[in-house]
Amino acid sequence: MLIGLNTSSIAGKDMLEQIEWISSNGFDTVEIECCPSPSYANGVWARKISKKSLGKLKKATGGFRKVSFHAPYHFFDVNLISPNPLIRKISVEEIVCVMDLANELSGGIITVHSGLRNFGITDAEVDKYLEESLSVINSEARKRKIDIGVEVADYFLCPKRFEVIENLKLTNVGITLDIGHLCFPQKELSSQPGFTQYGSIENVIKRYASKIVHVHLHDFDFSRNKDHLPLGAGNLNIKSIIAALQDINYTAAVLMEFSIEVPLAGIIAGRKYLAAL
């Protein structure tokens, strides 16, 4: 499998500097943050990128084995399950713009979020909105020969809900399995972690083996419900999780995604640890 890093993991650098650092420190792949919100000031806005900036990105990413992308989400008002059809429409359009950017950079997987569920919206309504949004996204992805990964986030913090995506039988939409996000306590599970629906993280991996197209990896501290920690700083058995991915013959990217509080030395240590497994 390929070892990569999301650009948003690195503080104090602009996008090109982030990419250069990732490349120079031996990563196989990079994930470009495309959420241009104040929380990610260096994120690329795919809809508005200039030809000059695009050229610089092409040059900067040319040496990686793979390039992936993280589409904008609720920090930039993107919501695929909004009850407002106009919000859903423009949210899909934003993701299609990321697809076009990915094509320009010969990129691969695009990670998307479902968006946050509004108060009073039922599961059945959410599933309906998801089907509408993801069907369009799937169609556009097929045209561009790109795969989409719906992340363990927002509506999908309870992984059993990924059965909805399975049932839609979309050719180019799978799962971005965010390992740390599987650990957040869920009210509907009596405040147990989301993965407990299947007993363990390793069982979630086995259950959705055929749909996992991308992986985000970071450690998690259950005492603080804190994610995006450097490997070894939390409670997860990273070695067992990687072994579970190997058992399903997963060969795509494992993308580390850390808080900007993680020092660069911690990022490098994480890459070396994964490379040794």
C-alpha positions as a Markdown table, in Angstrom:
| # | Residue | x | y | z |
|---|---|---|---|---|
| 1 | Met | 0.0 | 0.0 | 0.0 |
| 2 | Leu | 1.0 | 3.6 | -0.6 |
| 3 | Ile | 1.8 | 5.9 | 2.4 |
| 4 | Gly | 0.6 | 9.5 | 2.1 |
| 5 | Leu | -0.2 | 12.7 | 3.9 |
| 6 | Asn | -3.0 | 15.3 | 3.7 |
| 7 | Thr | -1.6 | 18.8 | 3.1 |
| 8 | Ser | -3.7 | 20.2 | 5.9 |
| 9 | Ser | -1.6 | 18.3 | 8.4 |
| 10 | Ile | 1.3 | 20.8 | 8.0 |
| 11 | Ala | 1.1 | 24.2 | 9.7 |
| 12 | Gly | 2.9 | 27.4 | 8.8 |
| 13 | Lys | 3.4 | 26.7 | 5.1 |
| 14 | Asp | 1.5 | 27.5 | 1.9 |
| 15 | Met | 0.1 | 24.7 | -0.3 |
| 16 | Leu | 3.2 | 24.4 | -2.5 |
| 17 | Glu | 5.5 | 24.4 | 0.5 |
| 18 | Gln | 3.4 | 21.7 | 2.1 |
| 19 | Ile | 3.6 | 19.6 | -1.0 |
| 20 | Glu | 7.3 | 20.1 | -1.3 |
| 21 | Trp | 7.8 | 19.0 | 2.3 |
| 22 | Ile | 5.7 | 15.9 | 1.8 |
| 23 | Ser | 7.6 | 15.0 | -1.3 |
| 24 | Ser | 11.0 | 15.5 | 0.2 |
| 25 | Asn | 10.2 | 13.4 | 3.2 |
| 26 | Gly | 9.6 | 10.2 | 1.3 |
| 27 | Phe | 5.8 | 10.0 | 1.0 |
| 28 | Asp | 4.4 | 8.0 | -2.0 |
| 29 | Thr | 1.2 | 10.1 | -2.3 |
| 30 | Val | -0.3 | 13.4 | -1.3 |
| 31 | Glu | -3.8 | 14.4 | -0.6 |
| 32 | Ile | -4.7 | 18.0 | -1.7 |
| 33 | Glu | -7.0 | 19.8 | 0.7 |
| 34 | Cys | -9.7 | 21.5 | -1.4 |
| 35 | Cys | -11.7 | 23.1 | 1.5 |
| 36 | Pro | -10.8 | 26.8 | 1.2 |
| 37 | Ser | -12.4 | 27.8 | 4.5 |
| 38 | Pro | -10.8 | 29.9 | 7.3 |
| 39 | Ser | -10.0 | 26.7 | 9.1 |
| 40 | Tyr | -7.9 | 25.6 | 6.1 |
| 41 | Ala | -6.6 | 28.9 | 4.8 |
| 42 | Asn | -4.3 | 27.1 | 2.4 |
| 43 | Gly | -7.0 | 24.9 | 0.9 |
| 44 | Val | -7.4 | 25.0 | -2.9 |
| 45 | Trp | -10.8 | 26.3 | -4.2 |
| 46 | Ala | -11.1 | 24.1 | -7.3 |
| 47 | Arg | -13.9 | 26.2 | -8.8 |
| 48 | Lys | -11.7 | 29.3 | -8.7 |
| 49 | Ile | -8.2 | 28.1 | -9.3 |
| 50 | Ser | -6.2 | 30.1 | -11.8 |
| 51 | Lys | -4.3 | 28.7 | -14.7 |
| 52 | Lys | -1.1 | 29.9 | -13.1 |
| 53 | Ser | -1.8 | 28.2 | -9.8 |
| 54 | Leu | -2.9 | 25.1 | -11.6 |
| 55 | Gly | 0.4 | 25.0 | -13.5 |
| 56 | Lys | 2.3 | 25.3 | -10.2 |
| 57 | Leu | 0.3 | 22.5 | -8.7 |
| 58 | Lys | 1.0 | 20.2 | -11.7 |
| 59 | Lys | 4.7 | 20.8 | -11.3 |
| 60 | Ala | 4.7 | 20.3 | -7.6 |
| 61 | Thr | 2.7 | 17.0 | -7.6 |
| 62 | Gly | 4.4 | 15.5 | -10.6 |
| 63 | Gly | 6.7 | 13.2 | -8.6 |
| 64 | Phe | 4.1 | 11.4 | -6.6 |
| 65 | Arg | 2.9 | 7.9 | -7.4 |
| 66 | Lys | -0.7 | 9.0 | -6.7 |
| 67 | Val | -2.5 | 12.3 | -5.9 |
| 68 | Ser | -5.8 | 12.3 | -4.1 |
| 69 | Phe | -8.1 | 15.2 | -3.1 |
| 70 | His | -10.3 | 16.1 | -0.2 |
| 71 | Ala | -13.4 | 17.9 | -1.4 |
| 72 | Pro | -14.9 | 20.8 | 0.5 |
| 73 | Tyr | -17.4 | 19.9 | 3.3 |
| 74 | His | -19.4 | 21.7 | 6.0 |
| 75 | Phe | -16.6 | 24.1 | 6.8 |
| 76 | Phe | -17.4 | 25.5 | 3.4 |
| 77 | Asp | -21.2 | 24.9 | 3.5 |
| 78 | Val | -21.1 | 21.8 | 1.3 |
| 79 | Asn | -23.9 | 19.5 | 2.3 |
| 80 | Leu | -25.2 | 16.5 | 0.2 |
| 81 | Ile | -28.0 | 15.8 | 2.6 |
| 82 | Ser | -29.4 | 19.3 | 3.0 |
| 83 | Pro | -33.3 | 19.5 | 2.8 |
| 84 | Asn | -32.7 | 22.5 | 0.5 |
| 85 | Pro | -32.4 | 21.2 | -3.1 |
| 86 | Leu | -30.4 | 24.3 | -4.1 |
| 87 | Ile | -27.8 | 23.6 | -1.4 |
| 88 | Arg | -27.5 | 20.0 | -2.6 |
| 89 | Lys | -27.2 | 21.1 | -6.2 |
| 90 | Ile | -24.4 | 23.6 | -5.6 |
| 91 | Ser | -22.7 | 21.1 | -3.2 |
| 92 | Val | -22.5 | 18.5 | -6.0 |
| 93 | Glu | -21.2 | 21.2 | -8.3 |
| 94 | Glu | -18.4 | 22.0 | -5.9 |
| 95 | Ile | -17.4 | 18.3 | -5.9 |
| 96 | Val | -17.5 | 18.1 | -9.7 |
| 97 | Cys | -15.1 | 21.1 | -9.8 |
| 98 | Val | -12.7 | 19.0 | -7.7 |
| 99 | Met | -13.1 | 16.1 | -10.2 |
| 100 | Asp | -12.0 | 18.5 | -13.0 |
| 101 | Leu | -9.0 | 19.6 | -10.9 |
| 102 | Ala | -8.2 | 15.9 | -10.3 |
| 103 | Asn | -8.2 | 15.2 | -14.0 |
| 104 | Glu | -5.9 | 18.1 | -14.6 |
| 105 | Leu | -3.4 | 16.7 | -12.1 |
| 106 | Ser | -3.8 | 13.1 | -13.2 |
| 107 | Gly | -5.3 | 12.4 | -9.8 |
| 108 | Gly | -7.2 | 9.6 | -8.3 |
| 109 | Ile | -9.5 | 9.3 | -5.3 |
| 110 | Ile | -11.7 | 12.2 | -4.2 |
| 111 | Thr | -12.9 | 12.1 | -0.6 |
| 112 | Val | -16.3 | 13.7 | 0.2 |
| 113 | His | -18.4 | 14.2 | 3.3 |
| 114 | Ser | -22.1 | 13.6 | 3.4 |
| 115 | Gly | -22.7 | 16.9 | 5.2 |
| 116 | Leu | -24.4 | 17.4 | 8.6 |
| 117 | Arg | -28.0 | 16.3 | 9.1 |
| 118 | Asn | -30.4 | 19.1 | 10.0 |
| 119 | Phe | -32.6 | 18.9 | 13.0 |
| 120 | Gly | -35.8 | 16.8 | 12.4 |
| 121 | Ile | -34.6 | 15.1 | 9.2 |
| 122 | Thr | -35.4 | 11.4 | 9.3 |
| 123 | Asp | -33.1 | 8.6 | 8.2 |
| 124 | Ala | -35.4 | 7.9 | 5.2 |
| 125 | Glu | -35.2 | 11.6 | 4.1 |
| 126 | Val | -31.4 | 11.5 | 4.5 |
| 127 | Asp | -31.2 | 8.4 | 2.4 |
| 128 | Lys | -33.3 | 9.9 | -0.3 |
| 129 | Tyr | -31.1 | 13.0 | -0.5 |
| 130 | Leu | -28.0 | 10.9 | -0.5 |
| 131 | Glu | -29.3 | 8.8 | -3.4 |
| 132 | Glu | -30.1 | 12.0 | -5.4 |
| 133 | Ser | -26.7 | 13.6 | -4.7 |
| 134 | Leu | -24.5 | 10.5 | -5.0 |
| 135 | Ser | -26.2 | 9.4 | -8.2 |
| 136 | Val | -25.2 | 12.6 | -9.9 |
| 137 | Ile | -21.7 | 12.5 | -8.4 |
| 138 | Asn | -21.3 | 8.9 | -9.6 |
| 139 | Ser | -22.4 | 9.8 | -13.1 |
| 140 | Glu | -19.9 | 12.7 | -13.3 |
| 141 | Ala | -17.1 | 10.5 | -11.8 |
| 142 | Arg | -17.7 | 7.8 | -14.4 |
| 143 | Lys | -17.3 | 10.3 | -17.2 |
| 144 | Arg | -14.0 | 11.3 | -15.8 |
| 145 | Lys | -12.8 | 7.8 | -14.7 |
| 146 | Ile | -12.4 | 9.0 | -11.1 |
| 147 | Asp | -13.4 | 7.2 | -7.9 |
| 148 | Ile | -15.1 | 8.8 | -5.0 |
| 149 | Gly | -14.8 | 7.8 | -1.3 |
| 150 | Val | -17.5 | 8.9 | 1.1 |
| 151 | Glu | -15.8 | 9.4 | 4.4 |
| 152 | Val | -16.6 | 8.1 | 7.9 |
| 153 | Ala | -17.8 | 11.5 | 9.0 |
| 154 | Asp | -21.1 | 13.3 | 9.6 |
| 155 | Tyr | -24.0 | 11.0 | 8.8 |
| 156 | Phe | -21.6 | 8.1 | 8.4 |
| 157 | Leu | -19.9 | 8.1 | 11.8 |
| 158 | Cys | -22.0 | 5.0 | 12.4 |
| 159 | Pro | -20.5 | 2.7 | 9.7 |
| 160 | Lys | -23.6 | 0.5 | 9.4 |
| 161 | Arg | -25.1 | 3.4 | 7.4 |
| 162 | Phe | -22.6 | 2.5 | 4.6 |
| 163 | Glu | -25.1 | -0.2 | 3.7 |
| 164 | Val | -27.0 | 2.6 | 2.0 |
| 165 | Ile | -24.1 | 3.1 | -0.4 |
| 166 | Glu | -23.8 | -0.6 | -1.0 |
| 167 | Asn | -27.5 | -0.8 | -1.9 |
| 168 | Leu | -27.2 | 2.0 | -4.4 |
| 169 | Lys | -24.7 | -0.1 | -6.4 |
| 170 | Leu | -22.8 | 3.0 | -7.6 |
| 171 | Thr | -19.9 | 2.0 | -9.8 |
| 172 | Asn | -17.6 | 4.9 | -8.8 |
| 173 | Val | -18.6 | 5.6 | -5.3 |
| 174 | Gly | -17.0 | 3.8 | -2.4 |
| 175 | Ile | -15.8 | 4.4 | 1.2 |
| 176 | Thr | -13.0 | 6.5 | 2.6 |
| 177 | Leu | -12.4 | 4.6 | 5.8 |
| 178 | Asp | -11.3 | 7.2 | 8.4 |
| 179 | Ile | -9.9 | 5.0 | 11.2 |
| 180 | Gly | -9.9 | 7.7 | 13.9 |
| 181 | His | -13.4 | 8.8 | 13.1 |
| 182 | Leu | -14.7 | 5.3 | 13.7 |
| 183 | Cys | -13.9 | 5.8 | 17.4 |
| 184 | Phe | -16.1 | 8.7 | 18.2 |
| 185 | Pro | -18.9 | 7.9 | 20.7 |
| 186 | Gln | -22.4 | 7.8 | 19.1 |
| 187 | Lys | -25.5 | 8.7 | 21.0 |
| 188 | Glu | -27.6 | 6.1 | 19.2 |
| 189 | Leu | -25.0 | 3.5 | 20.3 |
| 190 | Ser | -25.3 | 4.5 | 24.0 |
| 191 | Ser | -22.2 | 6.6 | 23.6 |
| 192 | Gln | -20.1 | 3.6 | 22.4 |
| 193 | Pro | -17.7 | 4.2 | 19.5 |
| 194 | Gly | -19.1 | 3.8 | 16.0 |
| 195 | Phe | -17.1 | 0.7 | 15.2 |
| 196 | Thr | -18.8 | -1.2 | 18.0 |
| 197 | Gln | -21.6 | -1.9 | 15.5 |
| 198 | Tyr | -19.3 | -4.5 | 14.1 |
| 199 | Gly | -17.3 | -5.3 | 17.3 |
| 200 | Ser | -13.9 | -3.8 | 16.2 |
| 201 | Ile | -12.2 | -1.6 | 13.6 |
| 202 | Glu | -10.8 | -4.7 | 12.0 |
| 203 | Asn | -14.3 | -6.1 | 11.6 |
| 204 | Val | -15.4 | -2.9 | 9.9 |
| 205 | Ile | -12.6 | -3.3 | 7.4 |
| 206 | Lys | -13.6 | -6.9 | 6.7 |
| 207 | Arg | -17.3 | -6.0 | 6.4 |
| 208 | Tyr | -16.7 | -3.3 | 3.8 |
| 209 | Ala | -13.6 | -4.7 | 2.1 |
| 210 | Ser | -15.2 | -4.5 | -1.4 |
| 211 | Lys | -16.1 | -0.8 | -1.0 |
| 212 | Ile | -13.0 | 0.7 | 0.7 |
| 213 | Val | -11.2 | 2.8 | -1.9 |
| 214 | His | -9.2 | 5.1 | 0.4 |
| 215 | Val | -8.0 | 5.2 | 4.1 |
| 216 | His | -7.4 | 8.1 | 6.5 |
| 217 | Leu | -5.2 | 7.1 | 9.4 |
| 218 | His | -4.5 | 8.8 | 12.7 |
| 219 | Asp | -4.5 | 7.7 | 16.3 |
| 220 | Phe | -7.3 | 8.2 | 18.8 |
| 221 | Asp | -7.3 | 8.8 | 22.6 |
| 222 | Phe | -10.5 | 7.4 | 24.1 |
| 223 | Ser | -10.0 | 9.2 | 27.4 |
| 224 | Arg | -10.3 | 12.5 | 25.6 |
| 225 | Asn | -12.3 | 11.5 | 22.5 |
| 226 | Lys | -9.4 | 13.2 | 20.6 |
| 227 | Asp | -8.6 | 12.2 | 17.0 |
| 228 | His | -6.0 | 13.2 | 14.5 |
| 229 | Leu | -3.2 | 12.3 | 16.9 |
| 230 | Pro | 0.2 | 11.0 | 15.7 |
| 231 | Leu | 0.6 | 7.3 | 15.5 |
| 232 | Gly | 1.4 | 5.9 | 19.0 |
| 233 | Ala | -0.1 | 8.9 | 20.9 |
| 234 | Gly | -3.5 | 7.2 | 21.3 |
| 235 | Asn | -5.0 | 3.9 | 22.1 |
| 236 | Leu | -5.3 | 2.2 | 18.6 |
| 237 | Asn | -3.5 | -0.9 | 17.6 |
| 238 | Ile | -2.1 | 0.5 | 14.4 |
| 239 | Lys | -0.3 | -2.7 | 13.6 |
| 240 | Ser | -3.5 | -4.8 | 13.8 |
| 241 | Ile | -5.4 | -2.3 | 11.7 |
| 242 | Ile | -2.8 | -2.3 | 8.9 |
| 243 | Ala | -2.7 | -6.2 | 9.1 |
| 244 | Ala | -6.5 | -6.1 | 8.6 |
| 245 | Leu | -6.1 | -3.9 | 5.5 |
| 246 | Gln | -3.4 | -6.3 | 4.2 |
| 247 | Asp | -5.8 | -9.3 | 4.8 |
| 248 | Ile | -8.3 | -7.8 | 2.4 |
| 249 | Asn | -5.6 | -7.1 | -0.2 |
| 250 | Tyr | -5.9 | -3.4 | 0.1 |
| 251 | Thr | -3.2 | -1.8 | -2.0 |
| 252 | Ala | -4.3 | 1.8 | -2.4 |
| 253 | Ala | -3.2 | 4.7 | -0.2 |
| 254 | Val | -3.1 | 5.0 | 3.6 |
| 255 | Leu | -3.3 | 8.7 | 4.1 |
| 256 | Met | -2.1 | 10.0 | 7.4 |
| 257 | Glu | -4.2 | 13.0 | 8.5 |
| 258 | Phe | -3.0 | 14.8 | 11.6 |
| 259 | Ser | -3.9 | 17.9 | 13.6 |
| 260 | Ile | -1.6 | 20.9 | 12.8 |
| 261 | Glu | -0.4 | 20.6 | 16.4 |
| 262 | Val | 1.5 | 17.4 | 15.5 |
| 263 | Pro | 5.2 | 18.3 | 15.0 |
| 264 | Leu | 6.9 | 17.5 | 11.7 |
| 265 | Ala | 9.0 | 14.9 | 13.5 |
| 266 | Gly | 5.9 | 13.1 | 14.6 |
| 267 | Ile | 4.7 | 13.0 | 11.0 |
| 268 | Ile | 8.1 | 11.6 | 9.8 |
| 269 | Ala | 8.0 | 9.0 | 12.6 |
| 270 | Gly | 4.5 | 7.9 | 11.5 |
| 271 | Arg | 5.7 | 7.4 | 7.9 |
| 272 | Lys | 8.7 | 5.3 | 9.0 |
| 273 | Tyr | 6.5 | 3.2 | 11.3 |
| 274 | Leu | 4.1 | 2.4 | 8.5 |
| 275 | Ala | 6.9 | 1.7 | 6.0 |
| 276 | Ala | 8.3 | -0.9 | 8.4 |
| 277 | Leu | 5.1 | -2.9 | 8.8 |
